[in-house]
C-alpha cells in the first residue's frame, strides 16, 4: 500500500487536526498531503429577509476563515509537501473527488467531535466516505502517540481479503508492527460445522475438539501464507474464533491494545447509510483506535449477494 499522496478532510475540529498531525508525523512523514475544507452552504429559501447575508457573502467569510485555519494546521505538520484547498459542496462528495484528481493513496478523516453518544460519534461524512470511497479511508479515532505497532487485521473468505492483506503487509513492514490476523465465524456457521462434527464424532466433547483443531489449522495456514509473503513470522499471529463478528473484532482490539484496525469494506456504494454493513459499522462506531477501511470497486447488489452466498457456502464446505 503506497502512502505517497494523502487527502485529509479538514473541518478544523480537534479530531481532524490531530488526525492530520498524526498522519504527517507518524504514518507518512514523506507523503504529499492535501488538506481539504469543504464549505457546505445551507439552502437559503427565497423568502429569506434581505437583512440575512447572501450566499456569496457567507461563502467569502467561510473561505477567509478556512484559509486562516489552514495556515495554522499546516504549521503543525512536518516536512511534508502540503497543499490546501477550499471547495463548496458536500464533504462526502468533494473529498473523494479531490482524492481521485490527486491520485491519492489514502483519505483521512476524523470522527465527528460533537457527537455525545458513542454509537453516533462517527459522523455523517466519515460514515458516507467509508461506504462509497474506492480509495482506502482512515478514520482517526483515539490516535496513538506514535506510529502503529500493533495491527489487528480481520479477514474473511471474500474478494476484498487480498487487498486487506496487501495493505496490512505493507503497513506492518513500514512500521515494524506486530500483526494479529483474525477470522470470526458467526455462531450460525460454527453451529453448522459443529453439527457435522457431532454426526461423525464419538461424543460431543470429541466433536468440539475436532472443530477447535480445524480452526487452529486454518489459522496456521493463514499465518504461513502471510509470513511467506514478506512479514517476519515471529511478528504475526493468527486466530480463528466464533461469535458476533463485530463484537469479536472489538474485543480482540482491546485485548492486544491495537493501534490500528485494518479491515475490508464491501458494498455497492449506492446503498442507504443503514446498510453500511453491520460488521464495519459496529467496528467504526465502537473502536478505540484508528480504523483503516480498504474497499473494493463498486459492484451491483446482485453480485454482492452472490459473494455473500459463496462465503457461506465456503464455510459450510
Secondary structure, 3 states (H helix, E strand, C coil): CCCCEEEEECCCCHHHHHHHHHHHHHHCCCCEEEEEEEECCCCCCCCCCCCCCCHHHHHHHHHHHHHHHHHHHHCCCCCCEEEEEEEECCHHHHHHHHHHHHCCCEEEECCCCCCCCHHHCCCHHHHHHHHHCCCCEEECCCCCCCCCCEEEEECCCCCCHHHHHHHHHHHHHHHCCEEEEEEEECHHHHHHHHHHHHHHCCCHHHHHHHHHHHHHHHHHHHHHHHHHCCCCHHHEEEEEEECCHHHHHHHHHHHHCCCEEEEEECCCCCCCHHHCCHHHHHHHHHCCCEEEEEECCCCCHHHHHHHHHHHHHHHHC
